[in-house]
């Protein structure tokens, strides 16, 4: 791949993102089938390569590129200063990932760093960084889906059936007032629920989400939080957040949106243990909340066992 301008880099990045929204990237298929061209991995095994790269693409998208979006959107920081920041953070991630399974992404990252200083406007530079963030988010989504999480069954607590003390504090729960109605449909499960968006509680965030609807996203299950499901969305929101809620305080049917961990659309369907606070996006209507039990069960099986692709479509009603 060779690029003559930043415009060429952005065009290629957006084309690759569109190609993998609903189709597994070739890079991920090569990982899980043991077909990396350079056979990266000591003594003929590729799990170590896969494991490290999966963690790095996650952190690269969430904790490197999304913060960089905030930085490039800060007009107090010049483009020259931003390019220095980008070069300082990007190379170690993208160059290693290029070697260990993401060659196209690595080349695009290099091209972005090369051509960004010649951006014709600040808006063009912002669009470029946002596009690359969206691209790495989708790579991270597919990487997460096909990672062999089932290996976790070999590493369980001594008494996993014991209940941990609940941290739930109902006084901290956020009520949703007069929200905008949406519909969530999971295929091929054939299950739908209606929900209300928190348009009064987090208006700026809800505007970003509504502007992107409808979208169809690959559903996966949380591996740390508890009875919660999430999916990477195709948008990049830097909207200010007015209302957050601790995950452990949330009701069954709570919908969250995590800008900082991949632009995830999150649906909670039961108890959780995590005490971190996340932006409140909405809530499934009470009369539909019990439908989430079957969805959660099937998504858990998908993430940890079958790798069945379950697709969530979110639309306005």
PyMOL commands that set and color helices and strands:
alter all, ss='L'
color gray80, all
select helices_A, chain A and resi 6-20+26-33+42-44+47-72+79-99+103-116+122-146+149-154+170-172+203-212+247-249+259-261+286-306
alter helices_A, ss='H'
color red, helices_A
select strands_A, chain A and resi 180-187+191-197+215-218+220-221+226-232+244-246+254-258+264-272+277-284+311-316
alter strands_A, ss='S'
color yellow, strands_A
deselect
rebuild
show_as cartoon
